[in-house]
Amino acid sequence: MNELIAAARDVQDRAHVPYSDYRVGAALETADGEVFVGCNLENANFSNSLHAEEVAVAEAVKNGHREFSRLAVSSGRRDGVTPCGMCRQTLAEFCDDDLVVLCDEGESEVTEYTLGELLPNTISQDTLE
């Protein structure tokens, strides 16, 4: 199994999901090979919930990283979950279109995308000027 997928699976146990019981873990690899993980944290009003990908990005940025090479996402259901639109936009703030996104399909199956495939024509600093 891919080590990045394994890290995303491992962090799911720390998720706070009392409302959906849908655990998600993310593992974000920096350009220099360090890995930061995140899990989803639900809130009763749902709009204040944090997604696993956002938590991983925040942890990496907090530790001084701004360049990333790969992201792995896994849910407890191993259903091939991809980052949601909000998470895709957060990733686009720090990553190029060629960021590799690995989505866990269970067993040893992984679907690979690029961020550009998942979020074409993203909003960026260039589009805001």
C-alpha positions as CSV (number, residue, x, y, z in Angstrom):
1,M,0.0,0.0,0.0
2,N,1.2,3.5,-0.7
3,E,2.8,5.1,2.4
4,L,0.9,8.4,1.9
5,I,-2.5,6.5,1.7
6,A,-1.5,4.6,4.9
7,A,-0.8,7.9,6.7
8,A,-4.3,9.2,5.6
9,R,-5.9,6.0,6.8
10,D,-4.1,6.1,10.1
11,V,-5.2,9.7,11.0
12,Q,-8.9,8.8,10.5
13,D,-9.0,7.4,14.0
14,R,-8.5,10.9,15.4
15,A,-11.5,12.4,13.4
16,H,-14.3,14.1,15.4
17,V,-17.4,13.0,13.5
18,P,-20.3,12.6,15.9
19,Y,-22.9,13.8,13.3
20,S,-22.0,12.0,10.1
21,D,-19.8,9.2,11.3
22,Y,-17.9,9.8,8.0
23,R,-14.2,9.7,8.9
24,V,-11.7,11.3,6.5
25,G,-8.0,11.5,6.7
26,A,-5.5,13.4,4.5
27,A,-1.8,13.2,4.2
28,L,0.1,16.1,2.4
29,E,3.6,15.6,1.3
30,T,5.9,18.6,1.0
31,A,8.3,19.2,-1.8
32,D,11.1,18.0,0.5
33,G,9.3,14.8,1.5
34,E,7.9,15.7,4.9
35,V,4.3,14.5,5.5
36,F,1.6,16.4,7.4
37,V,-1.7,14.8,8.2
38,G,-5.2,16.0,9.0
39,C,-8.6,14.6,9.9
40,N,-12.1,16.0,9.7
41,L,-13.5,17.8,12.7
42,E,-17.3,18.2,12.7
43,N,-19.2,21.0,14.5
44,A,-22.9,20.9,15.4
45,N,-23.6,23.8,13.0
46,F,-21.7,22.0,10.2
47,S,-20.5,25.3,8.5
48,N,-17.7,25.5,11.1
49,S,-16.5,22.0,10.5
50,L,-12.9,21.5,9.3
51,H,-12.1,19.1,6.5
52,A,-9.1,16.8,6.7
53,E,-7.3,18.4,3.7
54,E,-7.6,21.9,5.2
55,V,-6.2,20.6,8.5
56,A,-3.2,19.0,6.8
57,V,-2.5,22.2,4.8
58,A,-2.8,24.3,7.9
59,E,-0.4,22.1,9.8
60,A,2.1,22.2,7.0
61,V,1.9,25.9,6.5
62,K,2.1,26.5,10.3
63,N,5.4,24.6,10.1
64,G,6.8,26.8,7.3
65,H,6.0,24.7,4.2
66,R,4.6,26.3,1.1
67,E,5.5,23.7,-1.6
68,F,3.7,20.4,-1.9
69,S,4.0,17.4,-4.2
70,R,1.3,14.9,-3.3
71,L,-1.9,14.6,-1.3
72,A,-3.6,11.4,-0.3
73,V,-7.3,11.3,0.9
74,S,-9.0,8.4,2.5
75,S,-12.4,7.8,4.1
76,G,-13.4,5.1,6.5
77,R,-15.6,3.7,3.7
78,R,-12.7,3.6,1.2
79,D,-15.0,5.0,-1.4
80,G,-12.5,7.1,-3.4
81,V,-13.5,10.3,-1.8
82,T,-11.9,13.4,-3.5
83,P,-11.4,16.8,-1.9
84,C,-14.5,19.0,-1.9
85,G,-14.6,22.2,-3.8
86,M,-13.6,24.3,-0.8
87,C,-10.6,22.1,-0.1
88,R,-9.6,22.1,-3.8
89,Q,-9.6,25.9,-3.7
90,T,-7.5,25.9,-0.5
91,L,-5.0,23.5,-2.2
92,A,-4.9,25.8,-5.2
93,E,-3.7,28.6,-3.0
94,F,-0.5,26.7,-2.3
95,C,-0.2,24.1,-5.1
96,D,0.2,24.1,-8.9
97,D,-2.2,22.3,-11.2
98,D,0.2,19.3,-11.3
99,L,-0.2,18.4,-7.6
100,V,-0.9,14.7,-7.4
101,V,-4.1,13.8,-5.5
102,L,-4.4,10.1,-4.5
103,C,-7.9,8.9,-3.6
104,D,-8.3,5.6,-1.6
105,E,-10.6,3.1,-3.2
106,G,-9.8,0.3,-0.7
107,E,-7.5,-2.7,-0.7
108,S,-4.7,-1.6,-2.9
109,E,-6.8,0.5,-5.3
110,V,-5.9,4.2,-5.6
111,T,-7.3,6.6,-8.2
112,E,-4.8,9.4,-9.1
113,Y,-5.8,12.8,-10.3
114,T,-4.1,16.2,-10.6
115,L,-5.4,19.2,-8.8
116,G,-5.9,20.8,-12.3
117,E,-8.2,17.9,-13.3
118,L,-10.2,18.3,-10.1
119,L,-10.4,22.1,-10.2
120,P,-9.9,23.6,-13.7
121,N,-9.9,27.3,-14.2
122,T,-9.3,28.0,-10.5
123,I,-9.6,31.4,-8.8
124,S,-6.1,32.7,-8.3
125,Q,-4.3,35.9,-7.6
126,D,-3.9,36.3,-11.4
127,T,-7.6,36.0,-12.0
128,L,-8.4,38.6,-9.3
129,E,-6.1,41.2,-10.8
